[in-house]
Amino acid sequence: MSLHKEIKLEDEVCASLSVQGWHYAEGDAQAYDRARALFPADVLAWVQATQPQAWEALSKNHGVAAEAALLDRIRKQLDDRGTLDVLRHGVEMLGLRQPLSLAQFRPALAMNKEILAKYAANRLRVVRQVRYSLHNENAIDLVLFLNGLPVATVELKSDFTQSVGDAVDQYRFDRNPRPKGQSAAEPLLEFPRGALVHFAVSNSEVCMTTRLQGGTTTFLPFNRGYDGAAGNPPTPPAPLPKIEGREAGGHRTAYLWEQVWARESWLEIIGRYLVAKRDSKKQMTSIIFPRYHQLDATRQLMAAVLAEGAGGKYLVQHSAGSGKTNSIAWSAHFLADLHDVAHKKLFDTVLVVSDRNVLDAQLQEAIFDFERTSGVVASITGDSASKSGELAQALSGGKKIVVCTIQTFPFALEAVQKLAATEGKRFAVIADEAHSSQTGAAASSLKAVLSAEELKELADGGEIGTEDVLAVKMATRANDAGITYVAFTATPKAKTLELFGRRPHPELPAGPDNLPAPFHVYSMRQAIEEGFILDVLKNYTPYKLAFKLAHQGKALDERDVERSAALKSLIRWVKLHPYNISQKVQVVVEHYRENVSPLLDGEAKAMVVVGSRVEAVRWKLAIEKYIKAQGYGIGTLVAFSGEVNDAESGGEPFTENSKLLNPGLRGRDIREAFATEEYRILLVANKFQTGFDQPLLCGMYVDKRLAGIQAVQTLSRLNRAYPGKDTTYVLDFVNTCPRIPLPSRTMACHISA
């Protein structure tokens, strides 16, 4: 029964692709070349149709052996350079004046008729039940080819008796590129010389990987999401053409073959989205394939910008774990190359503000991978000249993309606004989540957009984000017609939603049924359910609750308290009611030693969040005193901005670099130092509560009032995934957190004192 259902699903997928212009015929599998892992007929048809002079030269040089010479050369180049590089940049052959292209992708400026004719000539083919090996008769359900080169494999499972997990297991255990005891690897399956991506597909879910590694292969979900959660909605996204054999209602995964594998879409993904990651020796280590929400968000963004022209505002609310670095890199690259219907470039320059150290290098790497062109990305660092001079040179020097930090962002944004107003230039501004301390005029200008609590924290060394800078700058210029703003954030503030959000009915005034909403959402709930981040509220424990349970003699009721394991581990410490910092320190250190430290094979770290810089200084001195007295080998750091004067702790002002506080820092950045084995606990005051990624963080101790967005941002420091990380602990001395239903985690968690 299951085989019948699986064959029927194969029939339907192939029929759908055939309707969309893919080549498909019964018996195609017999024409597959197992040794070379190619579909020779399509290789020859592509070369003969698009490069007849090159084929004529090959035939003249090799005679009847021309076909074999060509296929052998392609196989050798695939082995040496990988499938992606060969598809994008072709192969060189003796006797040919220029490389032989093996695919044609649509250029950003689609005006060259010869290139467009080659693009139309691309041959996409789906072949079913491909027996791929010279060593066995294993058959893969579907293989997708582009001009005879394999680009994807697919294992299908029917939900009637199997699941997508069975397809994943089939890849892991029956589709090993290097099976034990086999003399040679499988060219179709081995990275990077085989298929670019491998899909595990059922009627309801899709997973994918770009590198098969036997039982250790990691598959990622490739699902659309359903009502803010994981999975797929029960019906196809749009009316579809009649295809014989399709069951009523369609499959939840029909978007894969009817949208993602649609001809234009699939060629764009291979040509523009896939990014090869390389090591210091330029060897390919991985290929990045977009997750569904990344593909959807960037495509929707480009379509909206094209339709609306310059001057729009777009809020992309993507949770931690969404891969924002890649999404921003794709968005920047695509916006920089965007042309309107009149073939006019839409933007002179794309400005990206981000404190992600990898973003600048990633943009450079990705664009070079696409175009073999360097020097189109400029990073404003201030190293070689003044930042203003660097910026002016970049904006006038034809740089496609300019990357700056939040410290430079206010000046950069002002310069862009001025150029747009005076010279009619058009810019796209992509604002990533970034945070920095601000003083003087920069800080005073924020009063109009920050709450009283935020201003209080800013005065005590707190940080501001790109959202705040944008709010200030945009408030001073009501009409930035030449500037398109795209804000990426996991937890937008109310002011950000007001500035960037889109009302369902823009022609009507805002109201309860017409509130501004993000342009695109990948929710925290979906990220948690898909395994990209952890649910830190599972083991969230208010100290008051633990104290009450211990002192009233209540037995833990598993039905009422789902977090019992976390609570039980606290009971021995709650009798130390923390009237002062030293008692809290004892609770923190002992809880860390017993519950957090053993996690991740002893590598787990913790963060202590305190209410002010003075408290941070006192906590640090107290925790060091306790650790020393107990003889524990636990390294600690404290992080805050500026100077702190606290006569009770010492006569001299304290800074992060004070020898009394962080004697082992030795000029290192705190992020860098905390990442080493030397340090386990980090105390923070109005710093690193946002935008700080340390996946080894498994414990958090909160001694500060948190509410709304700030609560989500702070607790989210724990949610980064890491191999073997499945448990986190939060012990809160100040707040109480009611049980929060998952759907509300798509926006905010309200924690009240």
Disulfide bonds with the S-S distance in Angstrom:
none
